[in-house]
Amino acid sequence: MIPTRACASFRFYAELNDHLPPDQQFRVIQKCFFVPASVKDMIESLGVPHTEIDLVLVNGESADFSRVVRDGDRVAVYPVFESLDIAPVTRLRPKPLREPRFVLDVHLGKLAGYLRMLGFDALYSNSADDPELVKISGEQARILLTRDRGLLKHSAVTRGYWLRETDSRRQVAEIVGRFDLARLLRPFTRCMVCNQDLRTVSQSEVRARVPPGVRESCQEFRQCVRCGRVYWYGSHTQRMSRWIDRLREGVGPASADLTRSGH
């Protein structure tokens, strides 16, 4: 017996179209099949990671990822809503994190440093493989940041984001805007190297760890509670403050530096 060919229509909204070929963006896509499959499998076969989806409507009704797509179904797919309450429809991931925490893939070291500078908990290791990243994201409820769409298609990943930008400073602005983080910025409160909190210390406590000129000109110092690195406000403070103000206002990225000592 020859299987009957069935077709369903899919429509992706907003930035989900970034994952589609140009000729399929912002239009209804016909997906034909012989064997029914789940909403998740159908959507990812079209190139869109499930981690970027918060709402699916099938024939106008909310559905979860396990819903089987049938002949004639009309599927509308919407991106993650970080600030908008879309209850009582079926959300396809947990509620947005009040204090977002991240884990970054091996290609995003510079971005990790910038996120830490802004005060965000951002785990990063240049030796972490895909299974380890997926495990950390799931077990610690961290948003997995990556430029690898395939990594976000792992079923165990419930929070993830595919970065559109390739420049690290532009990626910072993208993340701050995408996850509505402007009000959560806490600059210079976290170590850029090991991701731990900084504590305010006196000049006498760090005297042996900073250059003589700094000891004389700076009054405020912060030290990492884990690695002992010392941070202070140097000549780039004004430029960094402008950059942070621009992030809070939703303006494009600018360069920034933070002076730190070694061990």
Secondary structure, DSSP 8 states (H G I E B T S, - for coil): -----EEEEEEE-GGGGGGS-GGGTTS-EEEEESS--BHHHHHHHTT--GGGEEEEEETTEE--TT-B--TT-EEEEEE--SS---TTS--SS----SS-EEEE-TT-HHHHHHHHHTT-EEEE-TT--HHHHHHHHHHTT-EEEES-GGGGG-TT--SEEE----SHHHHHHHHHHHTT-GGG--TT-B-TTT--BEEEE-TTTTGGGS-HHHHHH---EEEETTT--EEE--TTHHHHHHHHHHHHTT---------B---
